Amino acid sequence: MRGQLGVEAFSVRTFAALAFAIGLSLVVWFAVPGNVAAKLSLNIFVLTVIAWIATPFDRTAVALTAALALVVLGADNARNFYSSLGNPLIWLLVGAFIIARALSEIRLAERLASAAMRGARTVSGLFYALTFVIAGTAFVIPSTTGRAALLLPVFLMLSASIGNPQVTRALSIHMPVMILLSAAGSLIGAGAHLVAVDMMREIGREPGAPREPMSYAEWTLLGLPFALVSGLISTFVILRLFLRQEQRSLTIADLSPPAAPPLRPRDRTVLALVALTVALWLTQPLHGVEITIVTMAAAIAVTAVSASSTRLKDALKSVDWHLLLFIAGASLIGEALIDNNAAGGLIAYLEKIDRDFAAYPALTAGFVALVAMLGHLVITSRTARATVLIPLLALPFAQLGYNGQALIFLVAIATGYCLTLTISAKSLLIFSGASEQVFSHGDLMRLSAVLLPVHVILAVLFATLVWPLLGLPLTAMPQAAAP
């Protein structure tokens, strides 16, 4: 009986989503100006969003179906479809996953956590130390889900060593929140970043500017300060929301966390290769070798010297191919919207409303950041949120005098805020089932009630003050001085 009701509910929900999609598609086709390719791109985009939000269909299957539809209907070409699957950024992640496998084998996360615990004297000090440790993992471990799986044993180890239920509860919410927020500091920190960089390359930084993707070093320069500041502020808030003063001051210096096995020569070789890889990523403008080539070379090298003698074909099994295909399909959808100027039709309707609103950069940045941060309540996948919100937010405002690349970067960073519900991020789901003493849904909502406005304000400050000083102005440079 329950199965029959479930099937009926599925059918009703799918039928309602289909009916809404058809109606909205007709409105878009007849009401939004533009050529056939632009209308097709916009319609496929709308249908994809509805499928992601309102149906239980696999998100990767939806993205690839949409990408194929663009080619079949003539809104894009087969060459772009193939190139999206062979995008250098995709291969960057392939290599990064292989490197992450080697690092997990030498138990890097446990070693770093043990070092942090030995160096901290109080619970408060441990939380701040973990903030930096977790931020560091974003540079070598791709995707927040991968880092959550890698760091879960660290949480269990620390929880058992401290032995305080209140501290365990606070730690269980602190670690996944830091995983999510610290992703902003690294290009490989989230799949959404790769989609954003790909769209930046399409839109160009300014009219007439060369279409070059943002480098790993440039992303780090812009994103890492935001990641660290947001992480430290969030740590401060978590400590005070979930722990009393005596709990924050609890001495842990006398505790003896389980020691990781000593580093063997091969372990040191793996660490040296990874350190060299990160250094080459950050200095790519100096040596000129593409970071994807560096990453694949490093992946082959670390598997050759891995302490467990893991072969490359075995390491390839750790690659999240589902995520990579999703990124490829989502990137093609976003590129088609830009190449076909699909946003140009929308701007005709938004122009009159937005021009006065867009005259204030801080207000515009706040609006874009707030919508992007609230997007996790509707679309649980961060990559899907970036694919949806970049065309809807960044492209229209870019046509109103704003720097398109700055807006895309702002959206990509803001979509990393997904802390309100357990289902908002896989990292939260992974930690929510770790033990009986972890955070509750109410804890997340309490935390988000404080952190959401803080992060909106922080995004506005960075977009209007900090990032322009680092070379990414929010407003496009004027073409000529006013008379």
N, C-alpha and C positions, 0 to 999 in steps of 0.2 A: 504493500500500500504506500509506504514512504517512498519507495523507488518510483512508483507511478506518479506520485505528487511531485517528486524532484524532476522527472522528465517533463511533466506538464509545465512546471515553473520555468524550466530551461526553455521550453518551446515558446512560452508567452514572452519571456524576457528577450529571446532572440528575435521573435517576430516584431515586438515593439521597437527594438533597436533597428531592425531592418526598415520598418516603416518610417521611422524618424530619419534614418539615413537617406532614404529615397527622397523624402520631402525636402530635406535640407539641401541635397544635391541639386534638385530642381531649382530651388531658390538661388543657389550659387551660380548655376549655369545661365539662368535668364536674367538675374539681377546684377551680377558682378561683371563689370566691363572687362574686356581683354580678348586676346585671340584664343583659338581653339586649344592650343597647347597649354596656355595659362589656365584656362578653365578646367581642362582635364587634370592638370597637376593639382589644382585646388580641390577638385572633387575627390580625387583619389586620396589626398591628404585628409579631407573631412571624413571619408569613409574609414580610413585607417584609424583615426582618433576615436571614432565611435566604436569600432571593433575592439580597440584596446580597453576602452572604459566600460562598455556596456555588455560585452559578450565574454564567455569563458574561453574563447579561442586562444591558442598558443600565440604569444606576442611575436615570436620570431617567424612563425608561419604567416602571420598577418603582414609583417614587414616585407618578407620576401614576395608574397603575393602582390602587394602593392607595387613593389619594384618591378615585377614582371608585367603588371598591368600598364605601367608607364611606358614600357618598351613596346608591348603589343599594340597599344592604342596610339602610339606615335608621339607621345609627349616626351619621350627620351629615346636614346638609341641603345642598341645591344652593346656597343663598345663601352659605353658608360657603365652598363650593368656589370660587364666583366671586370672593368677597372675598379669598381667598388669592392669586388671580392678580392682584388689584388692590391688594394690600397696599402701603401707603405705603413700607415698607422695600424692596419690590421696585423701586419707581420711584426710590427713593434710589440703588440700585445702577445703574439705567439711566442716570441723570444722571451718576453717578460714572465710569462707563465712557466716556461721551462726553467728560468733562473729561480723563480719562486719555489719550484719543486726541489731544487738543489739546496736552497736555504732552509726549507722545512726539514730536510733530511739531517742537517747538522744542528737542528733545534735552535735556530737563531733567536726566535721569539722568547723561548724560555731563558736563554742566556741573557738577553737584554733585560728581561723582567727581574731575574735574579740580581743582576747588577744594580738595577733601580732600587730594589728592596734593600740591598746591602748599603746603598748610599743614603737612603731616607731614614730619618730618625722618628718621624711621626706619621700617622695616617695621612694628614694633610700633605706632608712632604712627598709621600709615596704617590698620591694622586697627581701632583704636579710633575713628578718625575715620569710617571706613565704617560702624561700628556705629550712630552717630548719624545719618549720612546715610540709611542704609537704613530706620531707624526713622521718619525724617521722611516717607519716601515712602508709608508706610502710611496717612497722613492724607488722601491724595488719589488713590491708585491702588487700586482695589478688587481683592480676591482676591490670594492669594499667587502664583498662577500668572501673573497679569498682571504683577506686579512682577518675577517671575523673568525673563520674556521681555523686559521693559524693561531690566533690569539686566545681562543676559548680555553685551551689547556693552561694558558698563563693565568687566566682568571680563576680557574679551579685550583691551581697551585697556590695563588696568593690568598684565596678565600680560606683554604684549609690551614695555611700557615698563620693567618691572623686570628681565625676562629671567633669572629664577632658577627652575629647576624645582621646588625645594622650596617656595619662596614661592608659586608658582603652585598647587601641590597644596594648601597650607594655605588659600590664598585661595579656591580652588574649593569647599572645604567651609565656609569661614566665611560667604561671601555667602548661599548658600541657607539656612543655619542662621539667620542674622540675619533673612532674609526671613520665615521661619516663626515665629520667636520674637517679632519686633517686631509681628506682626499683632495681638497681644494689646492693644496700646495704642490701637487705633482701632476704632470701631464697624463701619466698612466694610472692616476688615482681612481678614475672612474671612466666607464665607457662613454658617458655623456661628454667628457672633455674631448674625446676624439671626434665625436660628431660635431662639436662646436668648432674645433680647429678646422675641420673639413669645410664647414660653412664659412668660416672666416676667409679661407682661401678663395672661395667663390665670390664673396661680396667685396673683397678688397678692403684695406684699411680706410682709404679715402678715395674719392673719385680720381681715377687716373693712377692710383698707387699700384705697384706690382702685386700680383696675387701670390704672395708667398705665405705658407703656413706659419703660425706662431711656433717658435722653437721650444724645445724642452727647457732651455735656460731662461727664455723670456717668460714662459709660463711660471717657472719657479720664482723668478724675481717678482712677479705680480701676485701669484697665488699664495706663496708661502707666508708672507707677512699676515695676510688675511687669515690663513689657516691657524697660525700660532696665536694671534690675538683672539680670534673667536674661540679657540680651544681653551686658552687660559681663562677667559671670561666665563665660559661655560663650566669649567672646573670649579671656579670660585662659587658660582651659583649652585652647582650640585652639592658641594660640600656643606653649604649653609642651608639648603632645602632639606637635606636628608640626614645630616649628622649634627649632633649638638657639639658644643665647644669641647666638652670632655672627651667625646669620641674623636673629634678632629685632632686633639692633642695626644691621643693614645700613643704610647711609645711602642715602636715595633723594632727598635734597634737590636733587642735581645733575641728576636725570633730568628730561627735558622731555616730559611727556605731550602727546599730540596736542590742540591747542587747538580748542575748539568755535567755530563761527563767531560773530561778534559779535551781540549782541542787537539786533534791529530794533525799531522802535517798536511794531509789532503784537505782537511777542514779549513786550515789557514790559507791554503791555495785557493779554495772556493771563495773565501771572504776577500782575498786580495783581488781576484778577478772581478768580483762584483763591485768592489770599491773603485777599481780602474774603470769599469763600465759606467758607473755613475759620473765619474770625473769626465769621461769622454762625452757623455750626454750633455753635461753642463758647459763644456768647452767646445761644442760643435762649431760655433761660428769661427773659432780659431783654426781648427784642423780641417774643417770642410767635409769630413766623412759623415754621411747621413746616419742619424741615430738608429734607424732600423737596421742598417748594415752592421753597426757596432753591436746592437742587441743580438742579432742572429749569430754573429761570431762568438759573442760571449756565451750564448746558450750552448753552442757546440762545445766550447772550451770547458764549461763547468760540468757538463755531462761526461766529458772525457776524463776529468780528474775527480769526479764525485766519489766521496768516501764509500758509498754503497755500490759503486760501479754500475749505476743506473745508465742504461743505454738510451740513446736519443729517442728511439721509437717508443720506449716505455715512458719517457718524460713527456712525449707528445700526448699521451693519454690524459695528462693532467690539464691540458689546455681546454678552456671553456669554449668549445666550438659553437655551442648554442649562442653564447654572448657575441662572439665574433660575427656570426651570420646576421644576428639582429642588428649590430652596429652597421654592417655593410648595407643592409636593406634600408635602415633608417637614414643613413647618410645620403643614399640615392634619392630618397623622397625629399629631403631638405635641399639637395642640390638642384633638383628639378624645379622646385618652387622659386629658387633664386634665378636659375638660368632662363626660365620662361617668364620671369617677372610677374609671378602670380600675385605677389603682394601689391603690385601696382594697381590692381583692380580694387583691392580692399581699401587702399589709401584714399581713393576717391570718395569713399563714404566716411572715413575717419578724419579726413583732413580738416573739415570745418570745426569738428568738435575738439580735435587735438592740438591745433596750432596755438591757441591761447594757453592750453595746459602744458604743452611742450616748451613754452618759453622759459620755464623754470627748470634748470637741470636737476636740482636737488629733488624737486617734486616728481620729475620724470623717473629719476633713478629709484626713488622710493616706491613709485607705482610698479615699475618693472620688477624690482626685488620682491615686493610683497606678493604679487601675483605668482612669481616663480616659486616662492617659498610655500605658498598655499597650495600649489599644484599637486603636492604629494597626497593631499586629501582626496584627490580624484584619480590621479594616475600614479600607481605605486612604483612603476619602473622609472628610475632616474633618466636612463637613456631615452625612453619614450617621452618623458616630460621635456627634455631638451629638444627633441625632434619636433614636438608640438609647439612649444612656447617660443623658440627662436624665431620661426616665421611670424607668429602672431604678435610678438612684442618687439623684437629687435628690428625686423625689416621695416615695418611701418614707421617707427621713430627714426630709423636711418634715413628715410626719405623726407623727414622733417628737419634735417640739419644736424643730426647726431652722428657720431662715429659708429658705423655699423659694427666694427670689430670690438669696440668697447662694450656695446650693448650685448653682443653675443657672449662675450666673456662674463659680463655681469649675470646674464641669465644662467650660464653654465655653473657659475659659483653659487648662485642663489638656489638652484635646484638641488644642491647638496643638503639643504635643510629639509629633513624628513623625519622629525622626531615626535610627532604628535600621537601616532598610532603604532602599535606593534607591527601591523601588516605594512607599514609605510616603507620598511627597509628590511632586507633579509638579515642584515647584521643584528637588528633588534630581535628578529624571530629566533636567530641562533642562540642569543644569550638568554632570551626569555624562558627557554626550556632547560637551562643548564642545571638548575637546582630548585628547591622549594623556597629559597630565601631571596629570589631575584625580584626585580621591580614588577609593579603591577601596571595595568592600563591607566589607572588614576595617577600613578607617579609620572608617567610620560606626559599626561595632559597638564599636570601641575608645572612640570618643567617647561613645557612648550609655551605655557601662558606667560612665563617670564622671558624665555629665550627668543621667542619670535619677534617681539618688538625690539629687543636688543640687537638681533641680527639684521633687522631691516635698517636700523639706524647705522649700524656698523657698515653695511653695504653702501649706504648713501655716502658716508664719510670717505670710504675708500674710492668709490666711483668718482666723486667730485673733487677730492683733495689729494689722496695718496697715489692712485694709479696715474693721474695726469703728470705727477712729478716723476713717475717711473717710466714715462713714455707712452702712456695710453690715455689720451684725453677723451673725455666723454662727448664733447662737442666737436664736430668736424671743423677743420681749419677753413676759414673763409677764403674764397677764391680771389677776392679783390677787396681792397679797403673801401669802406663806405664813403661816398662823397661828402 
